[in-house]
Amino acid sequence: MNIRVGLGFDVHSFGGNGPLILGGVAIAEAPGLVGHSDADVATHAVADALLGPTGLPDLGSVFPATDEKLKGVSSQELLVEVVKLVNSAGWQVINVDLVIAAEKPKLADHIAEMASRLTALVGGPVSVKPKHAEGVGAVGRGEGIAAWAVALLEERAK
């Protein structure tokens, strides 16, 4: 059995024009995040966690912010493409563990839906945990949201 672990991270500030999207779920209680796509930090962290262990480039290299066709694109669409790349490279997702750090909004009511949506997109179980930054740094001051993801992948038999 050949397994590898990947780590993904993303952070975006509040102030975007669209709704707040986290883990593919629209959350009305907070403003949107600034980004070229829909700025879904949770989905971006998951995507990078999947890309890393395969030796593929990071999310920003695969889908550059300079590509105007991607302006405002759903990060769920990007994640679907990432999973296709990972599978084509001969890997499958075993599981993903995701942490979202946010002072606002409260995420507890959205965690199950995020986990379900991300699980469906990656083809393996995704756990989601909300955390607070306890007033430390930009996230702790409520300026934005950060997310970390760890993915376990297994190489498919050849």
Secondary structure, DSSP 8 states (H G I E B T S, - for coil): --EEEEEEEEEEEEEEEEEEEETTEEEEEEEEE-SSS---HHHHHHHHHHHGGGT---HHHHS-TT-GGGTT--HHHHHHHHHHHHHHTTEEEEEEEEEEE-SSS--GGGHHHHHHHHHHHHTS-EEEEEE--TT-HHHHTTSEEEEEEEEEEEE---
